[in-house]
Amino acid sequence: MGIHNIMEELVLSELDKICNSVKKDNVQDICLCTQCRLDAACYALNRLEPHYIVSSRGILREEHFDAGNMQKLVDITSLVYQGLKQVGINRRPGFEHKDCIEQKSDEAAAYFNIPVIIGRVFDGRSFEPVRGIDIELFLNDSPVKMKDANWQNPFRLIEKNEGAFTFWPVSIPAKKAGEQKLFNFSVKIPIVDALPLIHYFELPVVSEKDIVNSLAMNRTHKIADLYVFDC
């Protein structure tokens, strides 16, 4: 659509400045890993009014945020710093907190860009969201490598997730763009004193010229809700 929220650019720019400054004297032990930076950016953006422009006019953004908007810039700086501190206090559990390396295109002619896989797990007796277990994604019975360090496999279900899990598999090389292939995935859920529950599903994907590293709602695949007993 060519629409862009310039607040994202301003927040990310300020985030880089603050993180570079904090690195020199990190007395508060603020985590500066990729995931915590992104969480801090989301913290700030969720508290700022968006400012949309047409991308082709992005060069004019300085006219929107010049000295006359100094208070807005001060607010951005304050929220980014608050976000870093809050995220540092409430760090994501079960995460290595290290910088992620985005998957890059190599000599492959094309790639199967697997969509984000989304699902939820409920207790079959109480119908409450399941928590405190690890769910693992497999492709042809082998654990699936994720897009980057921001995505984990196995995925730990915690209370805040409300039974929801997400996976974003790494892009898979293809022979040419436009090739369609059916991928056989499965999710494995541990069961106390019993064999794990395994849910199988097929996912058709058409190969593309380049690797996709940006999230989009039209690139998600939701599997049916899962119900387990004695988890």
Biotite code that builds the C-alpha atoms (Angstrom):
import biotite.structure as struc

atoms = struc.array([
    struc.Atom([0.000, 0.000, 0.000], chain_id="A", res_id=1, res_name="MET", atom_name="CA", element="C"),
    struc.Atom([3.025, 2.329, 0.357], chain_id="A", res_id=2, res_name="GLY", atom_name="CA", element="C"),
    struc.Atom([1.928, 3.546, 3.794], chain_id="A", res_id=3, res_name="ILE", atom_name="CA", element="C"),
    struc.Atom([4.505, 3.926, 6.536], chain_id="A", res_id=4, res_name="HIS", atom_name="CA", element="C"),
    struc.Atom([4.343, 4.827, 10.219], chain_id="A", res_id=5, res_name="ASN", atom_name="CA", element="C"),
    struc.Atom([7.356, 7.094, 10.664], chain_id="A", res_id=6, res_name="ILE", atom_name="CA", element="C"),
    struc.Atom([7.155, 6.641, 14.444], chain_id="A", res_id=7, res_name="MET", atom_name="CA", element="C"),
    struc.Atom([8.697, 3.200, 13.897], chain_id="A", res_id=8, res_name="GLU", atom_name="CA", element="C"),
    struc.Atom([11.755, 4.750, 12.262], chain_id="A", res_id=9, res_name="GLU", atom_name="CA", element="C"),
    struc.Atom([12.090, 7.369, 14.985], chain_id="A", res_id=10, res_name="LEU", atom_name="CA", element="C"),
    struc.Atom([11.726, 4.824, 17.793], chain_id="A", res_id=11, res_name="VAL", atom_name="CA", element="C"),
    struc.Atom([14.241, 2.408, 16.259], chain_id="A", res_id=12, res_name="LEU", atom_name="CA", element="C"),
    struc.Atom([16.695, 5.232, 15.631], chain_id="A", res_id=13, res_name="SER", atom_name="CA", element="C"),
    struc.Atom([16.441, 6.444, 19.220], chain_id="A", res_id=14, res_name="GLU", atom_name="CA", element="C"),
    struc.Atom([16.684, 2.874, 20.466], chain_id="A", res_id=15, res_name="LEU", atom_name="CA", element="C"),
    struc.Atom([20.008, 2.403, 18.669], chain_id="A", res_id=16, res_name="ASP", atom_name="CA", element="C"),
    struc.Atom([21.350, 5.646, 20.149], chain_id="A", res_id=17, res_name="LYS", atom_name="CA", element="C"),
    struc.Atom([20.350, 4.694, 23.695], chain_id="A", res_id=18, res_name="ILE", atom_name="CA", element="C"),
    struc.Atom([21.690, 1.139, 23.401], chain_id="A", res_id=19, res_name="CYS", atom_name="CA", element="C"),
    struc.Atom([25.032, 2.382, 22.061], chain_id="A", res_id=20, res_name="ASN", atom_name="CA", element="C"),
    struc.Atom([25.228, 4.800, 24.985], chain_id="A", res_id=21, res_name="SER", atom_name="CA", element="C"),
    struc.Atom([24.244, 2.170, 27.560], chain_id="A", res_id=22, res_name="VAL", atom_name="CA", element="C"),
    struc.Atom([26.898, -0.256, 26.252], chain_id="A", res_id=23, res_name="LYS", atom_name="CA", element="C"),
    struc.Atom([29.624, 2.120, 27.444], chain_id="A", res_id=24, res_name="LYS", atom_name="CA", element="C"),
    struc.Atom([28.491, 2.110, 31.081], chain_id="A", res_id=25, res_name="ASP", atom_name="CA", element="C"),
    struc.Atom([25.735, -0.442, 31.676], chain_id="A", res_id=26, res_name="ASN", atom_name="CA", element="C"),
    struc.Atom([25.562, -0.044, 35.446], chain_id="A", res_id=27, res_name="VAL", atom_name="CA", element="C"),
    struc.Atom([21.891, -1.085, 35.521], chain_id="A", res_id=28, res_name="GLN", atom_name="CA", element="C"),
    struc.Atom([22.668, -4.326, 33.651], chain_id="A", res_id=29, res_name="ASP", atom_name="CA", element="C"),
    struc.Atom([20.048, -3.608, 30.968], chain_id="A", res_id=30, res_name="ILE", atom_name="CA", element="C"),
    struc.Atom([19.752, -6.471, 28.478], chain_id="A", res_id=31, res_name="CYS", atom_name="CA", element="C"),
    struc.Atom([20.590, -5.241, 24.975], chain_id="A", res_id=32, res_name="LEU", atom_name="CA", element="C"),
    struc.Atom([19.971, -8.445, 23.018], chain_id="A", res_id=33, res_name="CYS", atom_name="CA", element="C"),
    struc.Atom([17.960, -8.309, 19.795], chain_id="A", res_id=34, res_name="THR", atom_name="CA", element="C"),
    struc.Atom([14.776, -9.640, 21.401], chain_id="A", res_id=35, res_name="GLN", atom_name="CA", element="C"),
    struc.Atom([14.836, -7.185, 24.313], chain_id="A", res_id=36, res_name="CYS", atom_name="CA", element="C"),
    struc.Atom([15.483, -4.318, 21.902], chain_id="A", res_id=37, res_name="ARG", atom_name="CA", element="C"),
    struc.Atom([12.440, -5.315, 19.836], chain_id="A", res_id=38, res_name="LEU", atom_name="CA", element="C"),
    struc.Atom([10.333, -5.680, 22.983], chain_id="A", res_id=39, res_name="ASP", atom_name="CA", element="C"),
    struc.Atom([11.420, -2.205, 24.106], chain_id="A", res_id=40, res_name="ALA", atom_name="CA", element="C"),
    struc.Atom([10.535, -0.780, 20.687], chain_id="A", res_id=41, res_name="ALA", atom_name="CA", element="C"),
    struc.Atom([7.069, -2.349, 20.903], chain_id="A", res_id=42, res_name="CYS", atom_name="CA", element="C"),
    struc.Atom([6.675, -0.964, 24.431], chain_id="A", res_id=43, res_name="TYR", atom_name="CA", element="C"),
    struc.Atom([7.311, 2.555, 23.128], chain_id="A", res_id=44, res_name="ALA", atom_name="CA", element="C"),
    struc.Atom([5.276, 2.235, 19.915], chain_id="A", res_id=45, res_name="LEU", atom_name="CA", element="C"),
    struc.Atom([2.243, 0.916, 21.806], chain_id="A", res_id=46, res_name="ASN", atom_name="CA", element="C"),
    struc.Atom([2.274, 4.121, 23.862], chain_id="A", res_id=47, res_name="ARG", atom_name="CA", element="C"),
    struc.Atom([2.841, 6.577, 21.020], chain_id="A", res_id=48, res_name="LEU", atom_name="CA", element="C"),
    struc.Atom([0.279, 7.904, 18.581], chain_id="A", res_id=49, res_name="GLU", atom_name="CA", element="C"),
    struc.Atom([1.185, 6.623, 15.088], chain_id="A", res_id=50, res_name="PRO", atom_name="CA", element="C"),
    struc.Atom([2.006, 9.124, 12.360], chain_id="A", res_id=51, res_name="HIS", atom_name="CA", element="C"),
    struc.Atom([1.361, 7.731, 8.873], chain_id="A", res_id=52, res_name="TYR", atom_name="CA", element="C"),
    struc.Atom([2.754, 9.008, 5.599], chain_id="A", res_id=53, res_name="ILE", atom_name="CA", element="C"),
    struc.Atom([2.901, 7.733, 2.030], chain_id="A", res_id=54, res_name="VAL", atom_name="CA", element="C"),
    struc.Atom([6.264, 6.010, 1.613], chain_id="A", res_id=55, res_name="SER", atom_name="CA", element="C"),
    struc.Atom([7.133, 7.994, -1.509], chain_id="A", res_id=56, res_name="SER", atom_name="CA", element="C"),
    struc.Atom([6.988, 11.137, 0.604], chain_id="A", res_id=57, res_name="ARG", atom_name="CA", element="C"),
    struc.Atom([9.251, 9.772, 3.315], chain_id="A", res_id=58, res_name="GLY", atom_name="CA", element="C"),
    struc.Atom([11.899, 12.330, 2.434], chain_id="A", res_id=59, res_name="ILE", atom_name="CA", element="C"),
    struc.Atom([9.569, 14.985, 3.851], chain_id="A", res_id=60, res_name="LEU", atom_name="CA", element="C"),
    struc.Atom([9.444, 13.461, 7.330], chain_id="A", res_id=61, res_name="ARG", atom_name="CA", element="C"),
    struc.Atom([11.851, 16.130, 8.620], chain_id="A", res_id=62, res_name="GLU", atom_name="CA", element="C"),
    struc.Atom([9.093, 18.684, 8.052], chain_id="A", res_id=63, res_name="GLU", atom_name="CA", element="C"),
    struc.Atom([6.834, 16.679, 10.369], chain_id="A", res_id=64, res_name="HIS", atom_name="CA", element="C"),
    struc.Atom([9.393, 16.229, 13.123], chain_id="A", res_id=65, res_name="PHE", atom_name="CA", element="C"),
    struc.Atom([11.551, 19.311, 13.251], chain_id="A", res_id=66, res_name="ASP", atom_name="CA", element="C"),
    struc.Atom([12.354, 21.534, 16.221], chain_id="A", res_id=67, res_name="ALA", atom_name="CA", element="C"),
    struc.Atom([8.663, 22.291, 16.583], chain_id="A", res_id=68, res_name="GLY", atom_name="CA", element="C"),
    struc.Atom([8.112, 18.701, 17.655], chain_id="A", res_id=69, res_name="ASN", atom_name="CA", element="C"),
    struc.Atom([10.881, 18.630, 20.242], chain_id="A", res_id=70, res_name="MET", atom_name="CA", element="C"),
    struc.Atom([8.470, 17.468, 22.959], chain_id="A", res_id=71, res_name="GLN", atom_name="CA", element="C"),
    struc.Atom([7.491, 14.474, 20.824], chain_id="A", res_id=72, res_name="LYS", atom_name="CA", element="C"),
    struc.Atom([11.150, 13.519, 20.444], chain_id="A", res_id=73, res_name="LEU", atom_name="CA", element="C"),
    struc.Atom([11.631, 13.845, 24.210], chain_id="A", res_id=74, res_name="VAL", atom_name="CA", element="C"),
    struc.Atom([8.615, 11.572, 24.743], chain_id="A", res_id=75, res_name="ASP", atom_name="CA", element="C"),
    struc.Atom([10.084, 8.985, 22.365], chain_id="A", res_id=76, res_name="ILE", atom_name="CA", element="C"),
    struc.Atom([13.425, 8.993, 24.171], chain_id="A", res_id=77, res_name="THR", atom_name="CA", element="C"),
    struc.Atom([11.722, 8.636, 27.560], chain_id="A", res_id=78, res_name="SER", atom_name="CA", element="C"),
    struc.Atom([9.468, 5.763, 26.431], chain_id="A", res_id=79, res_name="LEU", atom_name="CA", element="C"),
    struc.Atom([12.320, 3.867, 24.766], chain_id="A", res_id=80, res_name="VAL", atom_name="CA", element="C"),
    struc.Atom([14.408, 4.095, 27.924], chain_id="A", res_id=81, res_name="TYR", atom_name="CA", element="C"),
    struc.Atom([11.440, 3.047, 30.075], chain_id="A", res_id=82, res_name="GLN", atom_name="CA", element="C"),
    struc.Atom([10.852, 0.144, 27.716], chain_id="A", res_id=83, res_name="GLY", atom_name="CA", element="C"),
    struc.Atom([14.435, -1.089, 28.015], chain_id="A", res_id=84, res_name="LEU", atom_name="CA", element="C"),
    struc.Atom([14.218, -0.988, 31.828], chain_id="A", res_id=85, res_name="LYS", atom_name="CA", element="C"),
    struc.Atom([10.820, -2.723, 31.946], chain_id="A", res_id=86, res_name="GLN", atom_name="CA", element="C"),
    struc.Atom([11.904, -5.417, 29.511], chain_id="A", res_id=87, res_name="VAL", atom_name="CA", element="C"),
    struc.Atom([15.096, -5.899, 31.514], chain_id="A", res_id=88, res_name="GLY", atom_name="CA", element="C"),
    struc.Atom([13.078, -6.479, 34.676], chain_id="A", res_id=89, res_name="ILE", atom_name="CA", element="C"),
    struc.Atom([10.675, -8.869, 32.940], chain_id="A", res_id=90, res_name="ASN", atom_name="CA", element="C"),
    struc.Atom([12.975, -10.732, 30.585], chain_id="A", res_id=91, res_name="ARG", atom_name="CA", element="C"),
    struc.Atom([11.453, -13.464, 28.447], chain_id="A", res_id=92, res_name="ARG", atom_name="CA", element="C"),
    struc.Atom([11.904, -16.851, 30.173], chain_id="A", res_id=93, res_name="PRO", atom_name="CA", element="C"),
    struc.Atom([13.595, -19.734, 28.368], chain_id="A", res_id=94, res_name="GLY", atom_name="CA", element="C"),
    struc.Atom([15.334, -17.363, 25.966], chain_id="A", res_id=95, res_name="PHE", atom_name="CA", element="C"),
    struc.Atom([19.102, -17.100, 25.447], chain_id="A", res_id=96, res_name="GLU", atom_name="CA", element="C"),
    struc.Atom([19.019, -13.280, 25.162], chain_id="A", res_id=97, res_name="HIS", atom_name="CA", element="C"),
    struc.Atom([21.613, -13.022, 22.433], chain_id="A", res_id=98, res_name="LYS", atom_name="CA", element="C"),
    struc.Atom([21.607, -11.152, 19.147], chain_id="A", res_id=99, res_name="ASP", atom_name="CA", element="C"),
    struc.Atom([19.793, -12.930, 16.336], chain_id="A", res_id=100, res_name="CYS", atom_name="CA", element="C"),
    struc.Atom([21.207, -13.332, 12.849], chain_id="A", res_id=101, res_name="ILE", atom_name="CA", element="C"),
    struc.Atom([18.642, -12.852, 10.109], chain_id="A", res_id=102, res_name="GLU", atom_name="CA", element="C"),
    struc.Atom([18.564, -15.544, 7.450], chain_id="A", res_id=103, res_name="GLN", atom_name="CA", element="C"),
    struc.Atom([20.165, -14.295, 4.238], chain_id="A", res_id=104, res_name="LYS", atom_name="CA", element="C"),
    struc.Atom([19.717, -15.423, 0.645], chain_id="A", res_id=105, res_name="SER", atom_name="CA", element="C"),
    struc.Atom([22.572, -17.505, -0.804], chain_id="A", res_id=106, res_name="ASP", atom_name="CA", element="C"),
    struc.Atom([23.094, -19.084, -4.202], chain_id="A", res_id=107, res_name="GLU", atom_name="CA", element="C"),
    struc.Atom([19.755, -20.928, -4.170], chain_id="A", res_id=108, res_name="ALA", atom_name="CA", element="C"),
    struc.Atom([17.473, -20.098, -7.090], chain_id="A", res_id=109, res_name="ALA", atom_name="CA", element="C"),
    struc.Atom([14.416, -19.654, -4.863], chain_id="A", res_id=110, res_name="ALA", atom_name="CA", element="C"),
    struc.Atom([13.011, -20.393, -1.412], chain_id="A", res_id=111, res_name="TYR", atom_name="CA", element="C"),
    struc.Atom([9.981, -21.915, 0.238], chain_id="A", res_id=112, res_name="PHE", atom_name="CA", element="C"),
    struc.Atom([9.024, -19.226, 2.759], chain_id="A", res_id=113, res_name="ASN", atom_name="CA", element="C"),
    struc.Atom([7.127, -21.151, 5.418], chain_id="A", res_id=114, res_name="ILE", atom_name="CA", element="C"),
    struc.Atom([4.437, -18.995, 7.072], chain_id="A", res_id=115, res_name="PRO", atom_name="CA", element="C"),
    struc.Atom([4.270, -18.386, 10.806], chain_id="A", res_id=116, res_name="VAL", atom_name="CA", element="C"),
    struc.Atom([2.507, -21.366, 12.397], chain_id="A", res_id=117, res_name="ILE", atom_name="CA", element="C"),
    struc.Atom([0.049, -20.452, 15.145], chain_id="A", res_id=118, res_name="ILE", atom_name="CA", element="C"),
    struc.Atom([-1.963, -22.664, 17.492], chain_id="A", res_id=119, res_name="GLY", atom_name="CA", element="C"),
    struc.Atom([-3.408, -23.004, 20.997], chain_id="A", res_id=120, res_name="ARG", atom_name="CA", element="C"),
    struc.Atom([-3.455, -25.820, 23.527], chain_id="A", res_id=121, res_name="VAL", atom_name="CA", element="C"),
    struc.Atom([-6.217, -26.346, 26.094], chain_id="A", res_id=122, res_name="PHE", atom_name="CA", element="C"),
    struc.Atom([-6.754, -28.719, 28.998], chain_id="A", res_id=123, res_name="ASP", atom_name="CA", element="C"),
    struc.Atom([-9.315, -31.257, 27.775], chain_id="A", res_id=124, res_name="GLY", atom_name="CA", element="C"),
    struc.Atom([-11.057, -31.397, 31.162], chain_id="A", res_id=125, res_name="ARG", atom_name="CA", element="C"),
    struc.Atom([-11.153, -27.777, 32.338], chain_id="A", res_id=126, res_name="SER", atom_name="CA", element="C"),
    struc.Atom([-10.847, -26.133, 28.900], chain_id="A", res_id=127, res_name="PHE", atom_name="CA", element="C"),
    struc.Atom([-8.296, -23.777, 30.456], chain_id="A", res_id=128, res_name="GLU", atom_name="CA", element="C"),
    struc.Atom([-5.188, -22.763, 28.459], chain_id="A", res_id=129, res_name="PRO", atom_name="CA", element="C"),
    struc.Atom([-2.265, -25.104, 29.073], chain_id="A", res_id=130, res_name="VAL", atom_name="CA", element="C"),
    struc.Atom([0.931, -23.688, 30.602], chain_id="A", res_id=131, res_name="ARG", atom_name="CA", element="C"),
    struc.Atom([4.258, -24.963, 31.875], chain_id="A", res_id=132, res_name="GLY", atom_name="CA", element="C"),
    struc.Atom([5.067, -27.355, 29.023], chain_id="A", res_id=133, res_name="ILE", atom_name="CA", element="C"),
    struc.Atom([7.274, -27.289, 25.918], chain_id="A", res_id=134, res_name="ASP", atom_name="CA", element="C"),
    struc.Atom([5.729, -27.772, 22.471], chain_id="A", res_id=135, res_name="ILE", atom_name="CA", element="C"),
    struc.Atom([8.021, -28.829, 19.630], chain_id="A", res_id=136, res_name="GLU", atom_name="CA", element="C"),
    struc.Atom([7.592, -28.478, 15.865], chain_id="A", res_id=137, res_name="LEU", atom_name="CA", element="C"),
    struc.Atom([8.805, -31.191, 13.481], chain_id="A", res_id=138, res_name="PHE", atom_name="CA", element="C"),
    struc.Atom([9.137, -31.488, 9.715], chain_id="A", res_id=139, res_name="LEU", atom_name="CA", element="C"),
    struc.Atom([9.236, -35.068, 8.461], chain_id="A", res_id=140, res_name="ASN", atom_name="CA", element="C"),
    struc.Atom([9.926, -36.201, 12.056], chain_id="A", res_id=141, res_name="ASP", atom_name="CA", element="C"),
    struc.Atom([12.947, -33.894, 12.472], chain_id="A", res_id=142, res_name="SER", atom_name="CA", element="C"),
    struc.Atom([12.987, -30.778, 14.704], chain_id="A", res_id=143, res_name="PRO", atom_name="CA", element="C"),
    struc.Atom([12.547, -27.600, 12.668], chain_id="A", res_id=144, res_name="VAL", atom_name="CA", element="C"),
    struc.Atom([15.111, -24.809, 12.712], chain_id="A", res_id=145, res_name="LYS", atom_name="CA", element="C"),
    struc.Atom([13.570, -21.405, 13.333], chain_id="A", res_id=146, res_name="MET", atom_name="CA", element="C"),
    struc.Atom([13.942, -18.193, 11.306], chain_id="A", res_id=147, res_name="LYS", atom_name="CA", element="C"),
    struc.Atom([16.163, -16.549, 13.946], chain_id="A", res_id=148, res_name="ASP", atom_name="CA", element="C"),
    struc.Atom([16.848, -16.415, 17.686], chain_id="A", res_id=149, res_name="ALA", atom_name="CA", element="C"),
    struc.Atom([13.606, -14.523, 18.339], chain_id="A", res_id=150, res_name="ASN", atom_name="CA", element="C"),
    struc.Atom([11.685, -17.733, 17.642], chain_id="A", res_id=151, res_name="TRP", atom_name="CA", element="C"),
    struc.Atom([12.177, -20.862, 19.759], chain_id="A", res_id=152, res_name="GLN", atom_name="CA", element="C"),
    struc.Atom([11.651, -24.549, 19.105], chain_id="A", res_id=153, res_name="ASN", atom_name="CA", element="C"),
    struc.Atom([10.625, -26.052, 21.497], chain_id="A", res_id=154, res_name="PRO", atom_name="CA", element="C"),
    struc.Atom([8.223, -23.257, 22.462], chain_id="A", res_id=155, res_name="PHE", atom_name="CA", element="C"),
    struc.Atom([7.606, -22.833, 26.198], chain_id="A", res_id=156, res_name="ARG", atom_name="CA", element="C"),
    struc.Atom([3.979, -22.222, 27.158], chain_id="A", res_id=157, res_name="LEU", atom_name="CA", element="C"),
    struc.Atom([3.814, -19.703, 29.996], chain_id="A", res_id=158, res_name="ILE", atom_name="CA", element="C"),
    struc.Atom([0.847, -18.047, 31.684], chain_id="A", res_id=159, res_name="GLU", atom_name="CA", element="C"),
    struc.Atom([0.987, -14.907, 29.541], chain_id="A", res_id=160, res_name="LYS", atom_name="CA", element="C"),
    struc.Atom([0.675, -16.985, 26.360], chain_id="A", res_id=161, res_name="ASN", atom_name="CA", element="C"),
    struc.Atom([-2.825, -18.196, 27.318], chain_id="A", res_id=162, res_name="GLU", atom_name="CA", element="C"),
    struc.Atom([-2.142, -21.513, 25.620], chain_id="A", res_id=163, res_name="GLY", atom_name="CA", element="C"),
    struc.Atom([-0.919, -19.958, 22.368], chain_id="A", res_id=164, res_name="ALA", atom_name="CA", element="C"),
    struc.Atom([2.253, -20.997, 20.587], chain_id="A", res_id=165, res_name="PHE", atom_name="CA", element="C"),
    struc.Atom([4.000, -19.699, 17.459], chain_id="A", res_id=166, res_name="THR", atom_name="CA", element="C"),
    struc.Atom([6.724, -21.042, 15.173], chain_id="A", res_id=167, res_name="PHE", atom_name="CA", element="C"),
    struc.Atom([8.422, -19.424, 12.181], chain_id="A", res_id=168, res_name="TRP", atom_name="CA", element="C"),
    struc.Atom([10.472, -22.066, 10.331], chain_id="A", res_id=169, res_name="PRO", atom_name="CA", element="C"),
    struc.Atom([13.581, -21.181, 8.396], chain_id="A", res_id=170, res_name="VAL", atom_name="CA", element="C"),
    struc.Atom([13.116, -20.675, 4.640], chain_id="A", res_id=171, res_name="SER", atom_name="CA", element="C"),
    struc.Atom([13.948, -23.787, 2.603], chain_id="A", res_id=172, res_name="ILE", atom_name="CA", element="C"),
    struc.Atom([15.895, -23.632, -0.699], chain_id="A", res_id=173, res_name="PRO", atom_name="CA", element="C"),
    struc.Atom([13.972, -24.513, -3.865], chain_id="A", res_id=174, res_name="ALA", atom_name="CA", element="C"),
    struc.Atom([15.006, -25.199, -7.465], chain_id="A", res_id=175, res_name="LYS", atom_name="CA", element="C"),
    struc.Atom([12.986, -22.365, -8.971], chain_id="A", res_id=176, res_name="LYS", atom_name="CA", element="C"),
    struc.Atom([10.376, -19.768, -8.111], chain_id="A", res_id=177, res_name="ALA", atom_name="CA", element="C"),
    struc.Atom([6.758, -20.840, -8.545], chain_id="A", res_id=178, res_name="GLY", atom_name="CA", element="C"),
    struc.Atom([7.388, -24.421, -7.459], chain_id="A", res_id=179, res_name="GLU", atom_name="CA", element="C"),
    struc.Atom([4.665, -25.838, -5.179], chain_id="A", res_id=180, res_name="GLN", atom_name="CA", element="C"),
    struc.Atom([5.467, -28.356, -2.468], chain_id="A", res_id=181, res_name="LYS", atom_name="CA", element="C"),
    struc.Atom([3.491, -29.987, 0.332], chain_id="A", res_id=182, res_name="LEU", atom_name="CA", element="C"),
    struc.Atom([5.318, -29.966, 3.674], chain_id="A", res_id=183, res_name="PHE", atom_name="CA", element="C"),
    struc.Atom([4.419, -32.495, 6.380], chain_id="A", res_id=184, res_name="ASN", atom_name="CA", element="C"),
    struc.Atom([4.647, -30.835, 9.793], chain_id="A", res_id=185, res_name="PHE", atom_name="CA", element="C"),
    struc.Atom([3.732, -32.050, 13.257], chain_id="A", res_id=186, res_name="SER", atom_name="CA", element="C"),
    struc.Atom([3.640, -30.583, 16.758], chain_id="A", res_id=187, res_name="VAL", atom_name="CA", element="C"),
    struc.Atom([4.519, -32.745, 19.734], chain_id="A", res_id=188, res_name="LYS", atom_name="CA", element="C"),
    struc.Atom([2.981, -32.089, 23.173], chain_id="A", res_id=189, res_name="ILE", atom_name="CA", element="C"),
    struc.Atom([4.282, -33.987, 26.230], chain_id="A", res_id=190, res_name="PRO", atom_name="CA", element="C"),
    struc.Atom([1.799, -35.965, 28.348], chain_id="A", res_id=191, res_name="ILE", atom_name="CA", element="C"),
    struc.Atom([2.487, -37.029, 31.962], chain_id="A", res_id=192, res_name="VAL", atom_name="CA", element="C"),
    struc.Atom([3.261, -40.777, 32.203], chain_id="A", res_id=193, res_name="ASP", atom_name="CA", element="C"),
    struc.Atom([2.169, -41.378, 28.617], chain_id="A", res_id=194, res_name="ALA", atom_name="CA", element="C"),
    struc.Atom([3.288, -41.015, 25.040], chain_id="A", res_id=195, res_name="LEU", atom_name="CA", element="C"),
    struc.Atom([3.214, -37.418, 23.764], chain_id="A", res_id=196, res_name="PRO", atom_name="CA", element="C"),
    struc.Atom([0.293, -36.105, 21.751], chain_id="A", res_id=197, res_name="LEU", atom_name="CA", element="C"),
    struc.Atom([1.367, -35.574, 18.136], chain_id="A", res_id=198, res_name="ILE", atom_name="CA", element="C"),
    struc.Atom([-0.727, -33.463, 15.789], chain_id="A", res_id=199, res_name="HIS", atom_name="CA", element="C"),
    struc.Atom([0.096, -33.844, 12.087], chain_id="A", res_id=200, res_name="TYR", atom_name="CA", element="C"),
    struc.Atom([-0.773, -31.270, 9.440], chain_id="A", res_id=201, res_name="PHE", atom_name="CA", element="C"),
    struc.Atom([0.146, -30.508, 5.828], chain_id="A", res_id=202, res_name="GLU", atom_name="CA", element="C"),
    struc.Atom([1.169, -27.088, 4.575], chain_id="A", res_id=203, res_name="LEU", atom_name="CA", element="C"),
    struc.Atom([1.334, -26.271, 0.833], chain_id="A", res_id=204, res_name="PRO", atom_name="CA", element="C"),
    struc.Atom([3.907, -23.591, -0.014], chain_id="A", res_id=205, res_name="VAL", atom_name="CA", element="C"),
    struc.Atom([4.860, -21.967, -3.325], chain_id="A", res_id=206, res_name="VAL", atom_name="CA", element="C"),
    struc.Atom([8.538, -21.030, -3.699], chain_id="A", res_id=207, res_name="SER", atom_name="CA", element="C"),
    struc.Atom([9.605, -17.406, -4.164], chain_id="A", res_id=208, res_name="GLU", atom_name="CA", element="C"),
    struc.Atom([12.676, -15.677, -5.524], chain_id="A", res_id=209, res_name="LYS", atom_name="CA", element="C"),
    struc.Atom([13.883, -14.247, -2.216], chain_id="A", res_id=210, res_name="ASP", atom_name="CA", element="C"),
    struc.Atom([13.805, -15.044, 1.483], chain_id="A", res_id=211, res_name="ILE", atom_name="CA", element="C"),
    struc.Atom([11.030, -13.276, 3.400], chain_id="A", res_id=212, res_name="VAL", atom_name="CA", element="C"),
    struc.Atom([12.125, -11.895, 6.782], chain_id="A", res_id=213, res_name="ASN", atom_name="CA", element="C"),
    struc.Atom([9.240, -9.520, 7.468], chain_id="A", res_id=214, res_name="SER", atom_name="CA", element="C"),
    struc.Atom([6.079, -10.523, 9.304], chain_id="A", res_id=215, res_name="LEU", atom_name="CA", element="C"),
    struc.Atom([2.688, -10.173, 7.618], chain_id="A", res_id=216, res_name="ALA", atom_name="CA", element="C"),
    struc.Atom([-0.758, -11.378, 8.680], chain_id="A", res_id=217, res_name="MET", atom_name="CA", element="C"),
    struc.Atom([-1.321, -12.962, 5.263], chain_id="A", res_id=218, res_name="ASN", atom_name="CA", element="C"),
    struc.Atom([1.707, -15.170, 5.895], chain_id="A", res_id=219, res_name="ARG", atom_name="CA", element="C"),
    struc.Atom([0.363, -17.115, 8.860], chain_id="A", res_id=220, res_name="THR", atom_name="CA", element="C"),
    struc.Atom([-1.116, -20.595, 9.178], chain_id="A", res_id=221, res_name="HIS", atom_name="CA", element="C"),
    struc.Atom([-3.421, -21.344, 12.105], chain_id="A", res_id=222, res_name="LYS", atom_name="CA", element="C"),
    struc.Atom([-3.866, -24.967, 13.088], chain_id="A", res_id=223, res_name="ILE", atom_name="CA", element="C"),
    struc.Atom([-6.937, -26.241, 14.893], chain_id="A", res_id=224, res_name="ALA", atom_name="CA", element="C"),
    struc.Atom([-7.108, -25.835, 18.679], chain_id="A", res_id=225, res_name="ASP", atom_name="CA", element="C"),
    struc.Atom([-5.561, -28.798, 20.485], chain_id="A", res_id=226, res_name="LEU", atom_name="CA", element="C"),
    struc.Atom([-6.948, -30.435, 23.632], chain_id="A", res_id=227, res_name="TYR", atom_name="CA", element="C"),
    struc.Atom([-4.812, -32.572, 25.905], chain_id="A", res_id=228, res_name="VAL", atom_name="CA", element="C"),
    struc.Atom([-5.384, -34.608, 29.078], chain_id="A", res_id=229, res_name="PHE", atom_name="CA", element="C"),
    struc.Atom([-2.893, -35.115, 31.943], chain_id="A", res_id=230, res_name="ASP", atom_name="CA", element="C"),
    struc.Atom([-0.406, -32.644, 30.490], chain_id="A", res_id=231, res_name="CYS", atom_name="CA", element="C"),
])
